[in-house]
Amino acid sequence: MKSTSVCVIGAGGMGKKHIASLSRFGITRISCVDPDKSKLNAIKANATDISCYTNLEKIQLEDIDSFVVATPVNTRMELVKYIGSLQKPIFFEKPFALDIENAIELKEYIADASKCVVGFPRRMSKKLHLLKNAIDQLDKPYVYQSVFAQDFKKYRPDFAQTYYASNSTGGGFLNDGLSHHIDLAMFLNDAPLNNINIMHGNMNLETTEVDDFAHMSFDIGSKSRGFVSGNQFQKPNDDKVTVISAAGTFYFDRIKDTLTFQDNDTHERVISSGGENWELLLDRQIECFLQLVGHNLLDENLCTINQAIECLKIIDCKQSN
Ligand SMILES: NC(=O)c1ccc[n+]([C@@H]2O[C@H](COP(=O)([O-])OP(=O)(O)OC[C@H]3O[C@@H](n4cnc5c(N)ncnc54)[C@H](O)[C@@H]3O)[C@@H](O)[C@H]2O)c1
């Protein structure tokens, strides 16, 4: 496995993180492609043994066993037309595509979509697996709520110069932050989300044409109801899932790294606490991808192309501004 050869396309924020994960798993044959030489120099400064290229066409494709695509979604059609017919595993950063039409067209260029997955790292949280099991055992309707908020000016001060700033490059809160929590709602509830309503708009982030907040409500199967809300200007950050049932309430807080349960006014029972940071979730995700590459094993927690397309279908339910 360690001798497998992985090509990371896109050496920006996420490309760098995936290279770090691959290195932690002892992968020594890593190549990296980015037209921006300054990004490649930054990769080289940390790992001199990574082969860097400004153009995918300079790579011998037969030497590559798998690809990690960490470029903005508007670049993917060109990339997939070039590598999609090779039938090699591809890990795509989320969201899979610009929108639903773009996703369906992209999939047509992928010869073996069963070997391709999309990165939604919350799916790798053991605490969320415990919550998923707990939801599975609820026999009465419940209310599912999740909130996600990030102070983008602080964590991505250059956002106005990145893909985030334009709808044409897949930017804005719906594709960026909300897509994580739409996927999570589908993953945790394991039932169709229907009757979707999305309120969205731009409230605070200046210099962009894109949405910076959204509230989404939906039905879960025939009994339960859900609500997902978020924005990218909030201080402090937020990343929570609450499941309210007649038997009691589960609280997952990714930032405090806790899963608790409470069925009275005073005492909170800790189900699981500590030990899971974002880096670990990214590592687990890459570890699962390497299992797919090396052993053709699709971990049930990885997001498939079809599931990622379902996520884009939900985003597509937004009402026009
Ligand atoms: N999983 C997460 O939590 C998470 C977080 C942030 C971003 N993302 C996703 O990751 C993707 C990239 O985001 P980012 O924050 O790393 O962006 P970024 O702007 O930091 O990096 C993107 C890189 O892609 C390069 N690039 C552009 N076109 C290219 C091409 N044709 N070939 C090779 N490289 C090319 C750019 O030069 C840039 O270095 C987006 O789809 C985004 O939605 C995921």
The ligand as an ORCA input file, in Angstrom:
! r2SCAN-3c Opt
* xyz 0 1
  N     -13.486     19.422      3.151
  C     -13.442     20.676      3.586
  O     -13.692     20.963      4.737
  C     -13.064     21.762      2.621
  C     -12.567     22.970      3.118
  C     -12.208     23.948      2.203
  C     -12.351     23.720      0.842
  N     -12.857     22.537      0.393
  C     -13.021     22.254     -1.053
  O     -11.742     21.993     -1.614
  C     -11.655     22.531     -2.926
  C     -10.438     23.450     -2.982
  O     -10.567     24.387     -1.949
  P      -9.271     25.103     -1.320
  O      -9.747     25.803     -0.100
  O      -8.151     24.141     -1.221
  O      -9.000     26.173     -2.467
  P      -7.630     26.939     -2.768
  O      -8.022     28.136     -3.573
  O      -6.849     27.131     -1.509
  O      -6.817     25.901     -3.679
  C      -7.234     25.522     -4.960
  C      -5.968     25.249     -5.770
  O      -6.343     24.668     -7.024
  C      -5.433     25.165     -7.989
  N      -5.969     24.936     -9.328
  C      -6.895     25.658     -9.999
  N      -7.125     25.091    -11.196
  C      -6.331     24.010    -11.303
  C      -6.127     22.997    -12.283
  N      -6.791     23.008    -13.442
  N      -5.223     22.022    -12.032
  C      -4.555     21.979    -10.850
  N      -4.704     22.904     -9.886
  C      -5.589     23.895    -10.104
  C      -5.267     26.643     -7.613
  O      -4.114     27.205     -8.196
  C      -5.184     26.528     -6.098
  O      -3.849     26.400     -5.651
  C     -12.992     23.225     -3.196
  O     -13.823     22.330     -3.901
  C     -13.574     23.448     -1.804
  O     -14.991     23.438     -1.801
  C     -13.182     21.559      1.262
*
